[in-house]
Amino acid sequence: LALPDPSKEKQSVDGVKRMKTKFNKVSSSGKQLGQVSAFGISGLAALSSHVVHHPLYTLKSHMMMHGAEFRVRKFLDNITRSPVRFLYRGLLSRCMGVMPEKALKIQAWNNVGKKLESWNYSPLPKYLIAGSAAGAATTVLGCPSERIMILAHVRKQGVIHVAKTIGFKGLYQGWRVTLKRDIIFNALFFTIRDVLVDLRVRKSSQHRCGRFERFIAGLPAGKC
């Protein structure tokens, strides 16, 4: 009987190793592409959402600034004179911050949640911790962009002028308060939303909840 050729066996083993290496590279690149895609989609979703409700930020800023001296008629007069410019003042800075800010929030929520799940955390602590991490991540970019937006409303100045006036330290003034607010809000939001989603899945005997049902679950969660 002919003995097997060691060189051919080595070639076949090397071929299998090369195939595994290529497969791992393709899987890794596909995973990275998926993360980039999810990051971009999260940012675009945040942008479209903020464009819709930015006028409410304008109203809130004026009510907070003027307090008891705030007058609805005066606010409406400003809208009548220049509706787009008045209602959407500070939109540019907020959009520049809100897109990466919300994308960071979703990435923090997903990554921390997956890590906690691999450590066999029960759902409720996992939701609370991952939500808190998501809230902390938002303040990195959310605090400066929100501050510029509010000052642009109050001072009636352009975004660039406001940024130059307050400087880098001024951008993060009030960061500690913002951090506490966003941690509490996001911890409650993600926890309430996902608890409602879990309840829906159990009642319907399905493996996952639909998009519309997730949207409905987010409404009471957003009220917190």
TAHUJO-V858627 format. One record per run of one state. SS is the DSSP state (~ for helix, > for strand, _ for the rest). FROM is the first residue (numbers start at 1). TO is the last residue. Records with the same first field share a line. If there is no record, write none. Layout:
SS: FROM-TO + FROM-TO
This chain:
_: 1-5 + 70-71 + 82-82 + 88-90 + 119-122 + 156-158 + 172-174 + 205-210 + 223-224
~: 6-69 + 72-81 + 83-87 + 91-118 + 123-155 + 159-171 + 175-204 + 211-222
